[in-house]
Amino acid sequence: TMLVLNGFSEADRSAFQQVSRPRDFTLHQTLVREEEMGSSMYVIELGEVSIWIKGVKLTRLGAGAVLGASSLIEPHHRTAEVIAVAEMHVHAAAEVRTARV
C-alpha cells in the first residue's frame, strides 16, 4: 500500500487505485512541463523530483508527495516544471468530472 494512503479507509484506497495507474519515469525525464495544460495528479511512491519555476529550482520532493492535485478538479496550465532526479515510480490519477448541482 502506498505510504500516502495509509490514513485512508480500505474503501478510499481501493477507489484511488481504481482511478489511478502506475507510471515509471527515468532520471531527468520531465513529468510536468511549466505552462502545459494538465488534468492529472501524481503521487510519488519511489524516487525524487525537482520543482522548477521560470528556470529557478525551488525544491525537491520524494515519496509520499502529491503533485498537481488541483488539476483533478479543473484542468489548468501547470505552474511549474517537474523533473525526475532519480528513477521514479508514481501513481497518476486523471481528471475526475462530477455532476454540478
C-alpha positions as CSV (number, residue, x, y, z in Angstrom):
1,T,0.0,0.0,0.0
2,M,1.3,3.5,-0.8
3,L,2.5,5.4,2.2
4,V,0.4,8.5,1.3
5,L,-2.8,6.4,1.5
6,N,-2.1,4.9,5.0
7,G,-4.6,7.2,6.7
8,F,-7.4,6.3,4.3
9,S,-10.0,3.7,4.7
10,E,-9.8,0.5,2.7
11,A,-12.7,1.7,0.5
12,D,-10.9,5.1,-0.2
13,R,-7.6,3.3,-1.0
14,S,-9.5,1.0,-3.4
15,A,-11.2,3.9,-5.0
16,F,-7.9,5.8,-5.6
17,Q,-6.3,2.7,-7.1
18,Q,-9.2,2.3,-9.5
19,V,-8.8,5.8,-10.9
20,S,-5.0,5.9,-10.9
21,R,-2.4,4.0,-12.9
22,P,1.2,3.3,-12.1
23,R,3.8,5.1,-14.2
24,D,7.6,4.9,-14.2
25,F,10.0,7.8,-15.1
26,T,13.7,7.7,-15.7
27,L,16.4,10.0,-14.4
28,H,16.0,13.5,-15.9
29,Q,12.6,12.7,-17.5
30,T,10.0,15.5,-17.3
31,L,6.8,14.6,-15.5
32,V,5.1,18.0,-15.9
33,R,6.1,20.9,-18.2
34,E,5.5,24.5,-17.0
35,E,2.6,26.2,-18.8
36,E,1.4,22.9,-20.3
37,M,-2.3,22.1,-19.8
38,G,-2.7,19.5,-17.1
39,S,-5.6,17.3,-15.9
40,S,-3.9,14.7,-13.8
41,M,-2.1,14.4,-10.4
42,Y,0.9,12.3,-9.4
43,V,1.6,10.6,-6.1
44,I,5.3,9.7,-5.7
45,E,5.8,6.2,-4.4
46,L,9.5,5.9,-5.1
47,G,12.1,8.4,-6.3
48,E,12.5,12.1,-6.2
49,V,11.7,15.2,-8.4
50,S,13.0,18.7,-8.6
51,I,10.5,21.5,-9.0
52,W,11.4,24.5,-11.2
53,I,9.5,27.8,-11.9
54,K,10.8,30.0,-14.7
55,G,14.2,28.3,-14.6
56,V,14.7,28.6,-10.8
57,K,14.9,25.4,-8.8
58,L,12.6,25.7,-5.8
59,T,12.7,22.4,-4.0
60,R,12.9,18.6,-4.3
61,L,10.1,16.2,-3.3
62,G,10.1,12.5,-2.7
63,A,8.0,9.5,-1.7
64,G,4.5,10.4,-0.5
65,A,4.4,13.8,-2.2
66,V,1.3,14.7,-4.2
67,L,1.8,16.8,-7.4
68,G,-0.9,18.5,-9.4
69,A,-4.0,17.7,-7.2
70,S,-5.9,20.9,-8.2
71,S,-5.9,19.8,-11.8
72,L,-8.2,16.9,-10.9
73,I,-10.9,19.5,-10.1
74,E,-10.3,21.8,-13.0
75,P,-7.7,21.3,-15.7
76,H,-5.3,24.3,-16.0
77,H,-1.9,25.4,-17.1
78,R,0.9,23.9,-15.0
79,T,2.7,26.4,-12.8
80,A,6.0,24.5,-12.5
81,E,8.3,22.1,-14.3
82,V,8.7,18.8,-12.5
83,I,11.8,16.7,-13.4
84,A,12.8,13.3,-12.1
85,V,16.2,13.4,-10.3
86,A,16.1,9.6,-9.7
87,E,14.3,6.6,-11.1
88,M,10.6,7.2,-10.3
89,H,7.5,5.1,-9.7
90,V,4.3,7.2,-9.3
91,H,0.6,6.7,-9.4
92,A,-1.1,9.0,-11.9
93,A,-4.8,9.9,-11.4
94,A,-6.6,11.5,-14.3
95,E,-9.2,14.3,-14.1
96,V,-12.4,13.2,-12.4
97,R,-15.6,15.0,-13.6
98,T,-18.5,15.2,-11.3
99,A,-22.0,16.5,-12.0
100,R,-22.6,20.0,-10.8
101,V,-25.7,20.6,-8.8
